[in-house]
């Protein structure tokens, strides 16, 4: 099941801190409570989409990334992100 988070404040580490507080730290995130690191030292967090108003043109800019195949993560992108 996909997990979508709509950021309201843009606070530093908002997603990481709130998921950890809810008992679901992000896979590989040692700072926020996951018990082991990923082999590459990163965390399993992926931004699928970002939207913002361009500061000069004032037009909406939408950037959408490719969602990786669940098979590459042994149980799904979102399961990997939640450390399950």
N, C-alpha and C positions, 0 to 999 in steps of 0.2 A: 504494500500500500504506500503510495507516494506521500511524502511529508512536504507540505508547502508552508513557508513562513513568510509573512508579509511584515517587513521591517517598518516600524513607525518612527523611531527616533534616530536611528543610525549610530547608536552608542557602540563604542569599541567592544568587540567580542560579545555582542548581544545574543546571538544565536548560541554560541558556545556556552556561555554562562547559564542561559535559561534552560537549555537541554540538560546540562549537568545538574542543575538544581532540581529538575524533574526526575532525576535518576537515570537519564539516558545520555551519558557523555558521548561525544562523537568519537568514532573509532580512530585511534592513534593520538588523541588529544590529551597528552599527559598533564598539561597545565590545568585542565578542567576535569580530571578524574578518571580518564580511561587508563586501564592497568598496564598497557604495553604500547610501544610505538609501532608505527608502520615501518616496513623495511626501508622506505625512502626518506623517513623522517618527517613526512608531511601528515596532515590529517585528512580524513575522508569526508570532505565538505565540498560540494559542487554548487556553484551558482548557475541555475538553469536560465534565468532571465533577469535582466536589469532594465529598469525604465527610469528616465530622468528628463527634465526639461533642459534643453541646451541653453547655456548661459548667454549666448550671443543671439542665436536665431529665434530663441524662445519656442522652438518646435519640440515635440515629444520625440525622444530617441529611445528606441527599443532594441536591445541586444539579446538574442536568444541563442544559447549554446546547445550543442548536440548532447543528448542524453545517451550515455554509454550503454552498451549491451549488458543486461543483468548477468549474463554468463561470465563476463570478465571479472565480476566481483564476488563470485561464489555465493549467490543468494540475493543479489540485487543491489543496485546502487543505493537505494534508501535503507536497506538492511545494513549495508556496510557503513553508511553514514551514522546510523544509530548504534553501531557496535554490536549488532546481533548476528 
